[in-house]
Amino acid sequence: MKKLAIKAIRWYQKNLSGGKMHKCRHNPTCSNYAIEAYEKHNFVYASFLTTRRILTCNPLFKPKYDPVPEPKRKKNLKDLETKID
């Protein structure tokens, strides 16, 4: 599903946006943000992040730098044991 979503976004960037550099409210652009989200996170969470980002593309929100959040690292037992010592 992630690969299909990325292919669809790349198709949009190539064909529907006309290859023209248009002004986007945010940095990185929403389509680049979506690609990065799908590459870093699972499909459901990436879809949530992308939807939330697209909803802020209106005049009510100020333009901003909004990077994709890094995946949360799971804690290992070894990490916890070293903190105790």
C-alpha distances in whole Angstrom, upper triangle without the diagonal:
4,5,5,6,9,10,11,12,14,15,17,19,20,21,21,23,25,25,28,28,28,29,26,28,26,25,23,22,19,17,17,17,13,13,15,13,9,11,14,12,9,7,10,12,11,11,14,16,15,16,19,20,20,22,24,25,28,32,32,30,32,30,29,27,24,22,19,20,20,19,21,23,24,27,29,32,34,33,35,38,38,39,41,43
4,5,5,6,9,10,11,12,14,15,17,18,20,20,21,24,23,26,25,26,27,24,25,23,22,19,19,16,14,14,14,11,9,11,10,6,8,10,9,8,6,9,11,9,9,13,14,13,15,18,18,18,21,23,23,26,30,30,28,29,27,26,24,21,19,16,17,17,16,19,20,22,26,27,31,32,31,33,36,36,36,39,41
4,5,5,6,9,10,11,12,14,15,16,18,19,20,22,21,24,25,25,27,24,26,24,23,20,19,17,14,14,15,12,10,12,12,8,9,12,12,11,10,13,15,12,13,16,17,15,17,20,20,20,23,25,24,28,31,32,30,31,29,28,26,23,21,18,20,19,18,22,23,24,28,30,33,34,33,35,38,38,39,42,43
4,5,5,6,9,10,10,12,14,15,16,17,19,21,21,23,24,25,26,24,26,24,24,21,19,17,14,15,16,12,11,14,14,10,12,15,14,13,10,13,15,13,12,16,17,15,17,20,20,19,22,24,24,27,31,31,30,31,29,28,27,24,22,19,22,22,21,24,26,27,31,32,36,37,36,38,41,42,42,44,47
4,5,5,6,9,10,11,12,14,15,15,17,19,19,22,22,22,23,21,22,21,20,18,16,14,11,12,13,9,8,11,11,8,10,13,13,12,9,11,13,10,9,13,13,11,13,16,16,15,18,20,20,23,27,28,26,27,25,25,23,21,19,16,19,19,19,22,24,26,30,32,35,36,35,37,40,40,40,43,45
4,5,5,6,9,10,11,12,14,15,15,18,17,20,20,20,21,19,21,19,19,16,14,13,9,10,11,8,6,9,10,7,8,12,12,12,11,14,14,11,11,15,14,12,14,17,16,16,19,21,20,24,27,28,26,27,24,23,22,19,17,15,18,18,18,22,24,26,30,31,35,36,35,37,40,40,40,43,45
4,5,5,6,9,10,11,12,13,15,16,16,19,20,20,22,21,23,22,21,18,16,15,11,12,14,11,9,12,13,11,12,15,16,16,14,17,18,15,14,18,18,15,17,20,19,18,22,23,22,25,29,30,28,29,27,26,24,22,21,19,22,22,22,25,27,29,33,35,38,39,38,40,43,43,43,46,48
4,5,5,6,9,10,10,11,13,15,15,18,19,19,21,19,21,21,20,18,16,14,10,12,14,11,10,14,14,12,14,17,17,17,14,16,17,14,13,17,17,14,15,18,17,16,19,21,20,23,26,28,26,27,25,25,24,22,21,19,22,23,23,26,29,31,34,36,40,41,40,42,45,45,45,48,50
4,5,5,6,9,10,10,11,13,13,15,16,16,17,16,18,17,17,14,12,10,6,8,10,8,7,11,12,10,12,15,16,16,14,16,16,13,12,15,15,11,13,16,14,13,17,18,17,20,23,25,23,24,22,22,20,19,18,16,19,21,21,25,27,30,33,35,39,40,38,40,44,43,43,46,48
4,5,5,6,9,10,10,12,11,14,15,16,18,16,19,18,17,15,13,12,8,9,12,10,8,12,14,12,13,16,18,18,16,19,19,16,15,19,18,14,17,19,17,16,20,21,19,22,26,27,26,26,23,23,21,20,19,18,21,22,23,26,29,31,35,37,40,41,39,42,45,44,44,47,49
4,5,5,6,8,9,10,11,14,15,16,19,18,21,20,20,18,15,14,11,12,15,13,12,15,17,15,16,20,21,21,18,21,22,18,17,21,20,17,18,21,19,18,21,23,20,23,27,29,27,28,25,25,24,23,22,21,24,25,26,30,32,34,38,40,43,44,43,45,48,48,48,51,53
4,5,5,5,6,9,9,12,13,13,16,15,18,18,18,16,13,12,9,11,14,12,12,15,16,15,17,20,21,21,18,20,21,17,16,19,18,15,16,19,17,15,18,19,17,20,23,25,24,25,22,23,22,21,21,20,23,25,26,29,32,34,38,40,44,45,43,45,48,48,48,51,53
4,6,6,5,7,7,9,10,11,14,13,16,16,16,14,11,11,7,9,12,12,11,14,16,16,17,20,21,22,20,22,22,18,17,20,19,15,17,19,17,15,19,19,17,20,22,25,23,23,20,21,20,19,19,19,22,24,25,29,31,34,38,40,44,44,42,45,48,47,47,50,52
4,6,6,6,6,9,11,13,16,16,19,19,19,17,14,14,11,12,16,15,14,17,19,18,19,22,24,24,22,25,25,21,21,23,22,19,21,23,20,19,22,23,20,23,26,28,27,27,24,24,23,23,22,22,26,27,28,32,34,37,40,42,46,47,45,47,50,50,49,53,55
4,6,5,7,10,13,14,17,17,21,21,21,19,16,16,13,15,18,17,16,20,21,20,21,25,26,26,24,26,26,23,22,24,24,20,21,24,21,19,22,24,21,23,26,28,27,28,25,26,26,25,25,24,28,30,31,34,37,39,43,45,49,49,48,50,53,53,52,56,57
4,5,8,10,12,12,15,15,18,19,20,18,15,14,12,15,17,16,16,20,21,20,22,25,25,26,23,25,25,22,20,23,22,18,19,21,19,16,19,21,18,20,22,25,24,25,23,24,24,24,24,24,27,29,30,34,37,39,43,45,49,50,48,50,53,53,52,55,57
4,6,6,8,8,11,12,15,16,17,16,12,12,10,13,15,15,15,18,20,20,22,24,25,26,24,25,25,22,20,23,21,18,19,21,18,15,19,19,16,18,20,23,22,23,20,21,21,21,22,22,26,28,29,33,36,38,42,44,48,49,47,49,52,51,51,54,56
4,5,9,9,13,14,18,19,19,18,15,16,14,15,19,18,18,21,23,23,24,27,28,29,27,28,29,25,24,26,25,21,22,24,22,19,22,23,19,21,23,26,26,26,23,24,24,24,25,25,29,31,32,36,39,41,45,47,51,51,49,52,55,54,54,57,59
4,7,9,12,14,17,18,18,16,13,15,13,14,17,17,17,19,22,22,22,25,27,28,26,28,28,24,24,26,24,21,23,24,21,20,23,23,20,22,24,27,26,25,22,23,22,23,23,23,27,29,31,34,37,40,43,45,49,49,47,50,53,52,51,55,57
4,6,10,12,15,17,16,16,13,15,14,15,18,19,18,21,23,24,24,27,28,30,28,30,29,26,25,27,25,22,23,24,21,19,22,22,18,20,22,25,24,23,20,21,21,22,23,24,28,30,32,35,38,41,44,47,50,51,48,51,54,53,52,56,57
4,7,9,13,13,13,13,11,13,13,13,16,17,17,19,21,23,23,25,27,29,28,29,28,24,24,26,23,20,22,23,19,18,21,20,17,18,20,23,21,20,17,18,18,19,20,21,25,27,30,33,36,39,42,45,48,49,46,48,51,50,50,53,55
4,6,10,12,12,12,10,12,12,13,15,17,18,19,21,23,24,26,27,29,27,28,27,24,23,24,22,19,20,21,17,16,18,17,13,15,16,19,18,17,14,16,17,18,19,21,25,27,30,33,36,39,42,45,48,49,46,48,52,51,49,53,55
4,7,9,10,11,9,11,13,13,15,17,18,19,21,23,24,25,27,29,27,28,26,23,23,23,21,18,19,19,16,14,17,15,11,13,13,16,15,14,11,13,14,16,17,20,23,26,29,32,35,38,41,44,47,48,45,47,50,49,48,51,53
4,6,7,8,6,8,10,11,12,14,16,17,18,20,21,22,23,25,24,25,23,20,20,20,17,15,16,16,12,11,13,11,8,10,12,14,12,11,8,10,11,12,14,16,20,23,25,28,31,34,37,40,44,45,42,43,47,46,45,48,50
4,7,9,8,9,12,13,12,15,17,17,18,21,22,23,23,26,24,24,22,20,20,19,16,14,15,14,11,10,12,9,6,8,9,11,9,8,5,7,9,10,13,16,19,22,25,27,30,34,36,40,43,44,41,42,46,45,43,46,49
4,6,6,7,11,10,9,12,15,14,15,18,19,19,20,23,22,22,20,17,18,17,14,13,14,13,9,10,12,9,8,10,12,13,10,9,5,5,6,7,10,12,15,18,21,24,27,30,33,36,39,40,37,38,42,41,39,43,45
3,5,8,10,9,8,12,13,13,14,17,18,18,19,22,22,22,20,17,18,18,15,13,16,15,11,12,15,12,11,14,15,17,13,12,8,6,5,6,8,11,14,16,20,22,25,29,31,34,38,38,35,37,40,39,38,41,43
4,6,8,6,6,10,11,10,12,14,15,15,17,20,20,21,18,15,16,17,13,12,15,14,11,12,15,13,12,16,17,19,15,14,11,9,7,7,7,9,13,15,18,21,24,27,30,33,37,37,34,36,39,38,37,41,42
4,6,5,6,9,10,11,12,14,15,16,18,20,19,20,18,15,15,16,13,11,13,13,10,10,13,12,10,13,16,17,15,14,11,10,10,9,10,11,15,17,20,23,26,29,32,35,39,39,37,39,42,41,40,43,45
4,6,5,6,9,10,10,12,14,15,16,18,16,17,15,12,12,13,10,7,10,10,7,7,10,10,8,12,15,16,14,14,12,12,11,10,10,11,14,17,19,22,25,28,31,34,38,39,36,38,41,41,40,43,45
4,5,5,6,9,10,11,12,14,15,17,15,17,16,12,12,14,12,8,11,13,10,9,13,13,12,15,18,20,18,18,15,15,14,13,12,12,15,18,19,23,25,28,32,34,38,39,37,38,42,41,41,44,46
4,5,5,6,9,10,11,12,14,16,16,17,16,12,13,15,12,10,13,14,11,12,15,15,14,18,20,22,19,19,15,15,13,11,10,10,14,15,17,21,23,26,30,32,36,36,34,36,39,39,38,41,43
4,6,5,6,9,10,11,12,14,14,15,13,10,11,12,9,7,11,11,8,10,13,13,13,16,19,20,17,17,14,13,11,8,7,7,10,12,14,18,21,24,27,30,33,34,32,33,37,36,35,39,41
4,5,5,6,9,10,10,12,11,12,11,7,8,10,8,5,9,10,9,9,13,14,13,17,20,21,19,19,17,16,14,12,10,8,12,14,15,18,21,23,27,30,33,34,32,34,37,37,36,39,42
4,5,5,6,9,10,12,11,13,13,9,10,13,11,9,12,14,12,13,17,17,17,20,24,24,22,22,19,18,16,14,12,10,13,14,15,18,21,23,27,29,33,33,32,34,37,37,36,39,41
4,5,5,6,8,11,12,14,12,9,11,13,10,10,14,14,12,14,17,17,18,21,24,25,22,22,19,17,14,12,9,7,10,10,12,15,18,21,24,26,30,30,28,31,34,33,33,36,38
4,5,5,6,8,9,10,8,5,8,10,7,7,11,12,11,13,16,16,17,21,24,24,21,21,19,17,15,12,9,6,8,9,10,13,16,19,22,25,28,29,27,29,32,32,31,35,37
4,6,5,7,6,9,8,5,8,10,9,9,12,14,13,15,17,19,19,23,26,26,24,24,22,21,19,15,13,10,12,12,11,15,17,19,23,25,29,30,28,30,33,33,33,36,38
4,6,8,9,12,11,8,11,14,12,12,16,17,16,18,21,21,22,25,29,29,26,26,24,22,19,16,13,10,12,11,11,14,16,18,22,24,27,28,26,29,32,31,32,35,36
4,7,9,12,10,8,12,13,11,12,16,16,16,18,21,21,22,26,28,28,25,25,23,21,18,15,12,8,9,7,7,10,12,15,18,20,24,25,23,25,28,28,28,31,33
4,7,8,6,6,9,10,10,11,14,15,15,17,19,20,22,25,28,28,25,26,24,22,19,16,13,10,9,8,7,10,12,14,17,20,23,25,23,25,28,28,28,31,33
4,6,6,6,8,10,11,12,14,16,16,18,20,22,23,26,30,29,27,28,26,25,23,19,17,13,13,12,10,12,14,15,19,21,24,26,24,26,29,30,30,32,35
4,6,5,6,9,10,10,12,14,15,16,18,20,21,25,28,28,26,27,26,24,23,19,17,14,14,15,13,15,17,18,22,24,28,29,28,30,33,33,33,36,38
4,6,5,6,9,10,11,12,14,15,17,19,21,24,27,26,24,26,25,24,23,19,18,14,14,15,13,15,18,18,22,24,28,30,28,29,33,34,33,35,38
4,5,5,6,9,10,11,12,14,15,17,19,22,25,24,22,24,23,21,20,16,15,11,11,12,10,12,15,16,20,23,26,28,26,27,30,31,30,33,36
4,5,5,6,9,10,10,12,14,16,17,20,24,23,21,22,21,19,18,14,13,9,10,11,11,13,16,18,22,24,28,29,28,29,32,33,32,35,37
4,5,5,6,9,10,11,12,15,16,19,22,22,20,22,21,20,19,16,15,12,13,15,14,17,20,21,25,28,31,33,31,32,36,36,35,38,41
4,5,5,6,9,10,11,13,15,18,21,20,18,20,20,19,18,15,14,12,12,15,14,16,19,21,24,27,30,32,30,31,34,35,34,36,39
4,6,5,6,9,10,11,13,16,19,19,16,18,17,15,15,11,11,8,9,12,12,14,18,20,23,26,30,31,29,30,34,34,33,35,38
4,5,5,6,9,10,11,15,18,18,16,17,16,15,15,12,11,9,12,14,15,18,21,23,27,30,33,34,32,33,37,37,36,39,42
4,5,5,6,9,10,13,17,16,15,17,16,16,17,14,14,13,14,17,18,20,23,25,29,32,35,37,35,35,39,39,38,41,44
4,6,5,7,9,12,15,14,12,14,14,14,14,11,13,12,13,16,17,19,22,25,28,31,34,36,33,34,38,38,36,39,42
4,5,5,7,10,13,13,11,12,11,11,11,9,10,10,12,16,17,19,23,25,29,32,35,36,34,35,39,38,37,40,42
4,5,5,9,12,13,11,13,12,13,14,12,14,13,16,19,20,23,26,29,32,35,38,40,37,38,42,42,41,43,46
4,5,7,11,10,9,12,13,14,15,13,16,15,17,21,22,24,28,30,33,36,39,41,38,39,43,43,41,44,47
4,6,8,8,6,9,9,10,12,11,14,14,16,20,22,24,27,30,33,36,39,41,38,39,42,42,40,43,46
4,7,8,7,9,8,11,13,12,15,16,18,22,24,26,30,32,35,39,42,43,40,41,45,45,43,46,49
4,6,6,8,9,12,15,15,18,19,21,25,27,29,33,35,38,42,45,46,43,44,48,48,46,48,51
4,5,7,9,12,16,16,20,21,24,27,30,31,35,38,40,44,47,48,45,46,50,49,47,50,53
4,7,10,12,16,16,20,21,23,26,29,30,34,36,39,42,45,47,44,44,48,47,45,48,51
4,7,9,12,12,16,18,19,23,25,27,31,33,36,39,42,43,40,41,45,44,42,45,47
4,6,10,11,15,17,19,23,26,27,31,34,36,39,42,43,40,41,44,44,41,44,47
4,7,9,13,15,18,21,24,26,29,32,35,38,41,42,39,40,44,43,41,44,46
4,6,10,13,15,18,21,23,26,29,32,35,38,39,35,37,40,39,37,40,43
4,6,10,12,15,18,20,23,27,29,32,36,36,33,34,38,36,35,38,40
4,7,9,12,15,17,20,24,26,29,33,33,30,32,35,34,33,36,38
4,6,9,12,15,18,21,24,27,30,31,28,29,33,32,30,34,36
4,6,9,12,15,18,21,24,28,28,26,27,31,30,29,32,35
4,6,9,12,15,18,21,24,25,22,24,27,27,26,29,31
4,6,9,12,15,18,21,22,19,21,24,24,23,26,28
4,6,9,13,15,19,20,18,19,23,22,22,25,27
4,6,9,13,16,17,15,16,19,20,19,22,24
4,6,9,13,14,11,13,16,16,16,19,21
4,6,10,11,10,11,14,15,15,17,20
4,7,8,7,7,11,12,11,14,16
4,5,5,7,9,10,11,13,15
4,5,5,6,9,10,11,13
4,5,5,6,9,10,11
4,5,5,6,9,10
4,6,5,6,9
4,5,5,7
4,5,5
4,6
4
